[in-house]
Amino acid sequence: MKIKIFALLIASTFIFTSCGDGKKKEDVPAKEEPAKEEVTTTSEKIDLTAPTLDNKGVGPVKNLTLDAIDEKLAEKGKELYKTNCTTCHKFKKKVVGPPLKGVTKRRSPEWIMNMMLNPEVMVEKDPVAKALLTEYLSPMSNQSLAEDDARAILEYFRLKDK
């Protein structure tokens, strides 16, 4: 029985090694590797403390004109901030996300709102959001805020940065 299995194994090895088209390995042109897509990010070059007020980000908010701070709206924003943001953000210290003190002096109002409303696309397409992701290693979670709620939180940030 063992001899039959051994003979079958040798015959199989002979058949598999003799198969081929007769070309030597060096005669077969090497398969071209697909070109590797180089992704160049500017995240390493962005100073996250430098203002980027001309950048509006990617999302539903294209233009926003701000008037004097609306105290009532800021109060609503404070409550929304406590509910939705304090797990990851504090104003004066780094937690999971960046500290928010001075954010309205560093980022445009449109950028801030788009980051709240559209964080997945922002970290994919916006250079500042990409740099923040590189720095903090945790993407901002989508809180499913309505645009009015994001506007209220922005108003609270404006009041805190006053």
N, C-alpha and C positions, 0 to 999 in steps of 0.2 A: 504494500500500500504506500509506504513511504517513498519507494522508488518511483512509483507512478506519479506522485505529486511532484517529486524532484524533477522528473523528466518533463512534466507539463510546465513547470516553472522555467526550465531552461529553454524549452521550445517557445514559450511566450516571450521571454527576453529576446531571443533571436529574432522573432517576428517583429517586435516593436523597434528593435535597433536597426533592422534592415529597411524599415519603411522610410520613405522620403522621396525627394525628387532628384536625387543625385547631385545636388549642388553642395559645395562646401559652404560652411558657415560664412567664410569671408566673401563668397561670391554673391551672397544675398545682401541687397542693399539694406542698410539699417532703416528701421521705421523712423520717420521723423516724429520727434516729440512735439506735441502741440505747444505753440508759443505760450509761455507763462505770462499771464496777465499781471502786469506790474500795477500795483495800487499805490499811488503816491498820495499820502495824506499830509496835510499841512499841520496836523495836530502837534507835532514836535516843535513847530516854529511859532505857534501862537502863544503869546503872552496872555494868560487868562486874567491877569490883573489889569491889562490895558483895555480901555474902552473900545467897543466895536459898535458904536451907536448908529452907524450907517447900515448895519446888517439887520435885516428884518426877519431873517429865518425863513423856514418853509412851513406853510400852513395856511389856515383860513384868514388870518389877520394880515391884511396887506398894508393898510394905512390907518393910523390911529392918532387923532388929535386930542391932546390932553389940555384940560382947563385947570382951574384951581382944584385942589384936593377936595373931594367930596367926603366929608367926615362920616356920613351915614353909610355910604358905600364901603368906606375903609373899615368900618365896624363889622359889616357883613363879611368882608374879606378876611378880617382877623379870625372870625369864627370858622370860616372855611379853611383857613390856613391851619388852625389848631386841629381840625378834623382830618385834613388830607395831607398835610405837608410835614408836620413836626416829627414824624417817625424818622425821616431822612434829613431834614434841614433844621438848622438853628440859625439865628442871625449872626452870632459872633464866633461860632466855632464850627469846625469841620465835623460832620457826622458821617453818614453814608454818602450824602451829597455835599456840595460846596456850601460854605456859609453865605447867607443872603444879604448881609449888611452891605449896603452900597450897590446892590445889583442894578438899581434904576439909574445909577451913574455910569455903569459899565456896559449895559445892554439896552437896546432900544425897547420901547414898550411893546412893539409888534413881536420882537424876538422873545421877550419874556412870555407873552401870551401864547405864542406858537409853541414854545417849549412845554407849557402846561397842557395845551390842547392836542399836540401832535408829537409827543416825545420820540416815538419809534422812527418816524421819518426824519425828524431833526437830527438824531444821532447817526442816521444813515447818510444824510445829504448836507448838513450844515457843518462847516469847518470848526466853528467854535464848540458846537455840541459834540462833535467827534473828539475834540481836544479834551473836553470835560470828561467824556467817557474814558478816554485814555488815562486821565489823571485820577479819576475816582473809581474806575473799574466796575461800576454798577450803573446800568442804564436807568434813567428815570422811569418809574412806572406810570402808566396811563391811569389817571384817576377818573377818567370819563366825565370831566367837568364840562358844563355848558359854557358857552362863550361869555355869558353874563357873569358866571361865577369866577372865571379866570380874570375877567376885568375887575371884579371886586377884590380879588387877591392882589392884583397889580396895584390897585389903589391903596391897599394896606401897605404894600412894599414902599410906595411913594411916601406915605405918611411916616413910616419908620426911617426912611432915608432923608427926611426933611431936615 
